[in-house]
Amino acid sequence: MNALREQCLAKIKLKNATVGTIRTKLLKLGAIITVSRRRVLIAISNACPYKDIFATAYNYFSRLKCPG
């Protein structure tokens, strides 16, 4: 969680958020997940107040290089 906050959330609203806040706002979402051979689709409700923050965090997270 600390690495997520330092590397992905540093430029957005949750840069000083606690682990509990990140868990509540980004990880505990109601969503429909569809898995196909090439991709995983996450469908979040349009009414979700943190949808933009989630999308921004995902973009930063997907740009990180794999350590292995």
VOTIBA-495084 format. One record per residue (C-alpha): x, y, z; residue number from 1. Coordinates in steps of 0.02 Angstrom, whole numbers, always signed. Layout:
{{X,Y,Z},NUM}
...
***
This chain:
{{+0,+0,+0},1}
{{+141,+120,+38},2}
{{+220,+86,-132},3}
{{+51,+113,-214},4}
{{+31,+279,-124},5}
{{+209,+338,-163},6}
{{+215,+286,-346},7}
{{+35,+297,-408},8}
{{-58,+416,-294},9}
{{+80,+546,-272},10}
{{+8,+663,-404},11}
{{-175,+649,-360},12}
{{-292,+685,-216},13}
{{-242,+535,-110},14}
{{-56,+572,-93},15}
{{-68,+592,+97},16}
{{-206,+464,+124},17}
{{-193,+328,+254},18}
{{-197,+144,+208},19}
{{-375,+131,+272},20}
{{-432,+277,+164},21}
{{-352,+203,+8},22}
{{-432,+35,+45},23}
{{-603,+112,+72},24}
{{-603,+228,-79},25}
{{-510,+126,-210},26}
{{-513,-57,-165},27}
{{-685,-83,-90},28}
{{-788,-42,-244},29}
{{-940,-128,-314},30}
{{-896,-174,-492},31}
{{-929,-303,-627},32}
{{-770,-391,-680},33}
{{-764,-478,-849},34}
{{-614,-587,-890},35}
{{-573,-634,-1069},36}
{{-418,-710,-1146},37}
{{-331,-544,-1175},38}
{{-400,-423,-1047},39}
{{-486,-395,-883},40}
{{-628,-268,-890},41}
{{-684,-179,-732},42}
{{-853,-94,-748},43}
{{-879,+33,-609},44}
{{-1046,+120,-585},45}
{{-1061,+296,-655},46}
{{-1122,+351,-484},47}
{{-956,+305,-401},48}
{{-883,+467,-329},49}
{{-703,+404,-344},50}
{{-711,+340,-522},51}
{{-594,+474,-590},52}
{{-467,+446,-451},53}
{{-475,+258,-481},54}
{{-445,+283,-668},55}
{{-298,+400,-639},56}
{{-220,+283,-512},57}
{{-242,+138,-633},58}
{{-155,+235,-772},59}
{{-5,+272,-661},60}
{{-4,+92,-597},61}
{{-7,+18,-773},62}
{{+144,+123,-824},63}
{{+255,+51,-687},64}
{{+388,-72,-741},65}
{{+380,-250,-676},66}
{{+520,-288,-553},67}
{{+547,-463,-623},68}
***
